[in-house]
């Protein structure tokens, strides 16, 4: 997990859903839309975020538990090199 991941989760927890472009504009994340999109996909793979429609995402119960300190990200799945390069 990186700081950007936590900012994404916090925004989604507060606002319910967002797209990478919305996160880039309004979440105070100092990263481009492409980087945010990549991090959202990693969060989907870890089970912390779920795609809603198109490039819209929402936080999952696992993501909420992570923010509360009840889930350790080290125990969540991470994408393989092949999956990350798709």
N, CA, C and O of each residue as an XYZ file, in Angstrom:
344
protein
N       0.834     -1.174      0.000
C       0.000      0.000      0.000
C       0.885      1.246      0.000
O       1.931      1.301      0.647
N       0.430      2.219     -0.736
C       1.121      3.499     -0.801
C       0.187      4.577     -0.253
O      -1.010      4.346     -0.084
N       0.744      5.749      0.019
C      -0.066      6.838      0.552
C      -1.225      7.178     -0.387
O      -2.327      7.472      0.075
N      -0.987      7.140     -1.687
C      -2.038      7.425     -2.658
C      -3.210      6.453     -2.501
O      -4.366      6.842     -2.666
N      -2.911      5.192     -2.184
C      -3.966      4.189     -1.999
C      -4.870      4.566     -0.822
O      -6.093      4.457     -0.903
N      -4.259      5.002      0.248
C      -5.043      5.396      1.413
C      -5.890      6.630      1.124
O      -7.025      6.720      1.591
N      -5.365      7.568      0.372
C      -6.141      8.764     -0.002
C      -7.338      8.367     -0.866
O      -8.437      8.894     -0.693
N      -7.119      7.440     -1.790
C      -8.223      6.959     -2.638
C      -9.288      6.312     -1.762
O     -10.472      6.617     -1.904
N      -8.883      5.428     -0.865
C      -9.838      4.753      0.012
C     -10.584      5.744      0.899
O     -11.793      5.611      1.090
N      -9.889      6.723      1.436
C     -10.529      7.717      2.290
C     -11.576      8.508      1.507
O     -12.676      8.739      2.008
N     -11.247      8.918      0.297
C     -12.191      9.669     -0.527
C     -13.421      8.819     -0.840
O     -14.553      9.287     -0.722
N     -13.191      7.569     -1.239
C     -14.306      6.685     -1.554
C     -15.165      6.406     -0.323
O     -16.385      6.291     -0.436
N     -14.557      6.300      0.820
C     -15.299      6.062      2.057
C     -16.205      7.259      2.364
O     -17.348      7.084      2.785
N     -15.696      8.460      2.153
C     -16.465      9.678      2.435
C     -17.520      9.974      1.374
O     -18.628     10.398      1.704
N     -17.185      9.751      0.096
C     -18.064     10.177     -0.996
C     -18.854      9.049     -1.652
O     -19.774      9.311     -2.427
N     -18.510      7.805     -1.354
C     -19.274      6.681     -1.895
C     -18.725      6.101     -3.179
O     -18.615      4.881     -3.301
N     -18.375      6.941     -4.143
C     -17.838      6.466     -5.414
C     -17.026      7.591     -6.047
O     -17.146      8.755     -5.666
N     -16.201      7.220     -7.020
C     -15.427      8.219     -7.771
C     -14.802      7.565     -8.985
O     -14.655      6.345     -9.053
N     -14.442      8.391     -9.929
C     -13.656      7.973    -11.087
C     -12.231      8.492    -10.879
O     -12.021      9.395    -10.069
N     -11.255      7.937    -11.593
C      -9.899      8.466    -11.472
C      -9.815      9.965    -11.798
O      -9.053     10.690    -11.158
N     -10.585     10.435    -12.782
C     -10.533     11.861    -13.116
C     -11.094     12.710    -11.972
O     -10.561     13.781    -11.680
N     -12.153     12.245    -11.331
C     -12.715     12.957    -10.177
C     -11.716     12.966     -9.023
O     -11.529     13.991     -8.367
N     -11.082     11.833     -8.778
C     -10.073     11.753     -7.723
C      -8.912     12.701     -8.004
O      -8.401     13.339     -7.084
N      -8.494     12.798     -9.253
C      -7.383     13.688     -9.612
C      -7.755     15.150     -9.373
O      -6.909     15.954     -8.982
N      -9.013     15.491     -9.608
C      -9.467     16.881     -9.450
C      -9.792     17.254     -8.017
O      -9.444     18.347     -7.570
N     -10.458     16.358     -7.284
C     -11.078     16.773     -6.028
C     -10.561     16.109     -4.757
O     -10.905     16.548     -3.660
N      -9.762     15.087     -4.871
C      -9.345     14.350     -3.666
C      -8.048     14.876     -3.063
O      -7.598     14.360     -2.040
N      -7.448     15.872     -3.662
C      -6.189     16.380     -3.133
C      -5.038     15.418     -3.330
O      -4.037     15.489     -2.617
N      -5.170     14.519     -4.294
C      -4.114     13.559     -4.585
C      -3.204     14.166     -5.636
O      -3.662     14.570     -6.705
N      -1.928     14.229     -5.336
C      -0.976     14.801     -6.277
C      -0.449     13.720     -7.203
O       0.697     13.285     -7.100
N      -1.318     13.301     -8.110
C      -0.967     12.288     -9.110
C      -1.901     12.481    -10.288
O      -3.002     13.014    -10.148
N      -1.451     12.044    -11.440
C      -2.261     12.145    -12.629
C      -3.344     11.080    -12.666
O      -3.321     10.109    -11.909
N      -4.286     11.292    -13.564
C      -5.401     10.366    -13.711
C      -4.936      8.944    -14.034
O      -5.510      7.978    -13.532
N      -3.901      8.810    -14.868
C      -3.382      7.488    -15.218
C      -2.822      6.750    -14.020
O      -3.079      5.559    -13.847
N      -2.064      7.440    -13.199
C      -1.496      6.826    -11.986
C      -2.605      6.420    -11.021
O      -2.564      5.339    -10.434
N      -3.594      7.295    -10.865
C      -4.717      6.994     -9.980
C      -5.487      5.789    -10.503
O      -5.893      4.928     -9.722
N      -5.690      5.720    -11.793
C      -6.376      4.583    -12.402
C      -5.620      3.287    -12.136
O      -6.228      2.271    -11.800
N      -4.297      3.315    -12.285
C      -3.477      2.134    -12.000
C      -3.610      1.700    -10.545
O      -3.731      0.508    -10.261
N      -3.590      2.654     -9.629
C      -3.709      2.324     -8.204
C      -5.098      1.771     -7.891
O      -5.234      0.866     -7.067
N      -6.135      2.312     -8.547
C      -7.488      1.778     -8.345
C      -7.555      0.321     -8.785
O      -8.187     -0.499     -8.118
N      -6.917     -0.005     -9.890
C      -6.908     -1.397    -10.356
C      -6.196     -2.307     -9.365
O      -6.638     -3.432     -9.135
N      -5.110     -1.840     -8.779
C      -4.424     -2.640     -7.745
C      -5.316     -2.822     -6.528
O      -5.332     -3.891     -5.919
N      -6.064     -1.771     -6.169
C      -6.979     -1.862     -5.035
C      -8.130     -2.821     -5.333
O      -8.613     -3.508     -4.434
N      -8.566     -2.870     -6.583
C      -9.586     -3.849     -6.987
C      -9.025     -5.247     -6.799
O      -9.692     -6.110     -6.229
N      -7.812     -5.482     -7.269
C      -7.191     -6.794     -7.159
C      -7.048     -7.222     -5.700
O      -7.197     -8.399     -5.373
N      -6.755     -6.253     -4.825
C      -6.597     -6.553     -3.397
C      -7.944     -6.721     -2.690
O      -7.989     -7.199     -1.556
N      -9.035     -6.335     -3.343
C     -10.353     -6.477     -2.742
C     -10.810     -5.276     -1.936
O     -11.836     -5.346     -1.260
N     -10.068     -4.171     -1.993
C     -10.413     -2.977     -1.221
C     -11.359     -2.043     -1.968
O     -12.031     -1.216     -1.352
N     -11.411     -2.169     -3.277
C     -12.231     -1.309     -4.124
C     -12.936     -2.202     -5.138
O     -12.399     -3.235     -5.540
N     -14.135     -1.805     -5.552
C     -14.878     -2.565     -6.559
C     -15.277     -1.628     -7.700
O     -15.678     -0.490     -7.458
N     -15.169     -2.105     -8.944
C     -15.651     -1.299    -10.058
C     -17.183     -1.276    -10.026
O     -17.825     -2.290     -9.755
N     -17.750     -0.109    -10.305
C     -19.207      0.029    -10.294
C     -19.731      0.036    -11.721
O     -20.605     -0.751    -12.083
N     -19.181      0.936    -12.523
C     -19.612      1.075    -13.913
C     -18.532      1.851    -14.653
O     -18.117      2.920    -14.204
N     -18.078      1.327    -15.770
C     -17.020      2.016    -16.509
C     -15.780      2.160    -15.654
O     -15.231      1.172    -15.166
N     -15.337      3.409    -15.472
C     -14.147      3.639    -14.638
C     -14.529      4.206    -13.265
O     -13.736      4.906    -12.635
N     -15.735      3.900    -12.813
C     -16.229      4.339    -11.515
C     -15.952      3.242    -10.478
O     -16.155      2.057    -10.741
N     -15.485      3.660     -9.300
C     -15.133      2.717     -8.244
C     -15.821      3.085     -6.940
O     -16.160      4.244     -6.697
N     -16.022      2.052     -6.095
C     -16.520      2.267     -4.739
C     -15.688      1.428     -3.783
O     -15.077      0.437     -4.183
N     -15.666      1.829     -2.524
C     -14.920      1.092     -1.508
C     -15.711     -0.154     -1.114
O     -16.941     -0.138     -1.098
N     -15.004     -1.215     -0.800
C     -15.634     -2.450     -0.349
C     -15.579     -2.522      1.177
O     -14.975     -1.674      1.834
N     -16.207     -3.528      1.710
C     -16.146     -3.752      3.162
C     -14.693     -3.977      3.602
O     -14.282     -3.498      4.659
N     -13.920     -4.707      2.789
C     -12.504     -4.933      3.110
C     -11.742     -3.608      3.144
O     -10.881     -3.404      4.000
N     -12.059     -2.715      2.216
C     -11.421     -1.398      2.203
C     -11.758     -0.598      3.447
O     -10.899      0.078      4.011
N     -13.012     -0.676      3.872
C     -13.421      0.012      5.095
C     -12.700     -0.565      6.309
O     -12.253      0.174      7.186
N     -12.591     -1.893      6.351
C     -11.878     -2.531      7.463
C     -10.401     -2.151      7.464
O      -9.804     -1.979      8.527
N      -9.810     -2.020      6.274
C      -8.411     -1.585      6.195
C      -8.261     -0.195      6.807
O      -7.349      0.036      7.601
N      -9.144      0.726      6.447
C      -9.064      2.086      6.986
C      -9.222      2.109      8.505
O      -8.651      2.969      9.175
N      -9.985      1.180      9.045
C     -10.175      1.096     10.500
C      -9.003      0.404     11.185
O      -8.947      0.350     12.413
N      -8.066     -0.127     10.401
C      -6.925     -0.822     10.974
C      -7.206     -2.267     11.327
O      -6.442     -2.886     12.067
N      -8.304     -2.816     10.800
C      -8.685     -4.177     11.135
C      -8.239     -5.211     10.104
O      -8.400     -6.411     10.326
N      -7.687     -4.765      8.992
C      -7.190     -5.660      7.936
C      -5.785     -5.207      7.568
O      -5.534     -4.014      7.397
N      -4.881     -6.154      7.448
C      -3.501     -5.869      7.061
C      -3.356     -6.066      5.559
O      -3.643     -7.148      5.048
N      -2.918     -5.042      4.852
C      -2.788     -5.115      3.399
C      -1.783     -6.173      2.953
O      -1.875     -6.670      1.831
N      -0.835     -6.523      3.801
C       0.156     -7.530      3.423
C      -0.460     -8.901      3.180
O       0.133     -9.744      2.506
N      -1.642     -9.121      3.728
C      -2.301    -10.416      3.571
C      -3.276    -10.439      2.397
O      -3.932    -11.451      2.153
N      -3.370     -9.330      1.673
C      -4.258     -9.247      0.514
C      -3.482     -9.659     -0.734
O      -2.256     -9.550     -0.768
N      -4.192    -10.131     -1.761
C      -3.505    -10.529     -2.992
C      -2.861     -9.333     -3.699
O      -3.368     -8.212     -3.645
N      -1.751     -9.595     -4.353
C      -1.116     -8.592     -5.204
C      -1.023     -9.171     -6.616
O      -0.863    -10.381     -6.779
N      -1.122     -8.326     -7.624
C      -1.082     -8.847     -8.987
C       0.289     -9.412     -9.348
O       1.323     -8.925     -8.892
N       0.267    -10.441    -10.168
C       1.519    -10.994    -10.680
C       2.068    -10.036    -11.734
O       1.360     -9.129    -12.172
N       3.293    -10.221    -12.135
C       3.906     -9.376    -13.143
C       3.089     -9.431    -14.442
O       2.846     -8.402    -15.074
N       2.674    -10.627    -14.828
C       1.886    -10.769    -16.063
C       0.584     -9.989    -15.972
O       0.188     -9.321    -16.927
N      -0.077    -10.068    -14.837
C      -1.342     -9.356    -14.647
C      -1.116     -7.839    -14.633
O      -1.914     -7.087    -15.193
N      -0.045     -7.398    -13.999
C       0.223     -5.974    -13.912
C       0.564     -5.374    -15.276
O       0.321     -4.188    -15.501
N       1.114     -6.160    -16.176
C       1.503     -5.646    -17.483
C       0.386     -5.679    -18.514
O       0.586     -5.226    -19.641
N      -0.777     -6.198    -18.165
C      -1.910     -6.235    -19.101
C      -2.458     -4.864    -19.361
O      -3.413     -4.716    -20.124
